[in-house]
Amino acid sequence: MATKLGDVRIVKDCMICQREVILLAKKNMKDDLPENNVTLPKVCEECNEKYLKLGVLLINPDNGNFVVVKNSAFKKIFANTPIPIKKIAFAEQNVIETIMKNVKR
């Protein structure tokens, strides 16, 4: 017996501002949802426009710590790495800490 494919609403929090972000996910033929641990963190439209239009979100997947760096800074720090298409990348904690210590305020 085949199951219908369908859309399911999933609510997550924006990584930056913690507002709810509603996503649509497709169920597969077995009525399973995609695994949550393989998707990138979610960013709401406002934060996407405000921060990721000109920068990249670097996040440590182990503890959730993050920093947003401008595209120009990303290119200097990670010289041989192209800017991620979705403007989100995983980073080790020591990388995030080093960037935070060297931020010009």
N, C-alpha and C positions, 0 to 999 in steps of 0.2 A: 504494500500500500504506500503510495507516494504522498509525501506531505507537501503542503503549499509553501512556496517561498514567500517570505514576508518581511516587512520592515518592523523594527523594534526600536523604540526610543530608549536611549541610555543617557542618564544624567551623570556628568562628571563635573568636577570643579576646575576652573581655569587655573593653570599652574602659577600665573602671575598675580591675579587679583582675587582668586578664590571664589568668583561668581560661578553659578551653575552654567554649564554648557550642555545643551541638548544635542545629542548625536543620533544619527540614524545608522543602524547596523542591519545587515541582511542575515536572515537565518538561512542555514543551508538545508539540504534535503532531509537531514536527520533532525531538523528543528533545533540545531545547536547554534549558539552565538559564537562569534569569533573569540579567540582567547584574548583576555584583557592584557596579559603580560607581554604581548608582542606589538602593541600599538604605541605610538609616540604619545607623550603627554599632550593634553588639549589646551588650547589658548582661545579665549573668547574673541569675537570680532573686534571689540574696542582695543584690547591689548595687542592683537595682531596688527592693527592699524597704527597704534601708538609706538610699539616697541619693535615688532618684527619686520615692519616695512623697511627699516634702516639698520636692523641688527639681527643677531642670531641668539637664540636661547640655548645656553649650555646647561645641562642638568645632570646631576649625579643620580643614576637610577637606584643606587643602594640606599640613599638617605633623603632624596628629594631636594637637596640644596641646589640652587641654581643662580645663574647670573646671565644678564643679557649684555652682549658686547656689540658695538657697532660693526658693520660689515668691514670697514677699513681695519679695525683692530683684529677681527677674526683672520683677515688675510695676512696680517703681520705675525700673529701668534702661530697660526697654522699655515705656513707659507705654501706647502705642497698639497693642501687640502682644499677642494672647491667648497664654496658656500653651499650648505645643504638646501635642496629645493624647498623643503617645508620650513626652513629657517630654524630647525630644532636639531640639536646634536647631544649625544651623551658625552660626559666628561668625567674624569676621575676627580675625587675630592681635592687632591693637591693642586690640580689645575685651577679649579674654581677658587680655592683659597689664595693662590698666587695672584690671580686676576684681581680679586677683591682687595688685596693688600696694595696693589699698584694702581688703584683707581684714582684718577684726578678728580677731586671734589671741588 
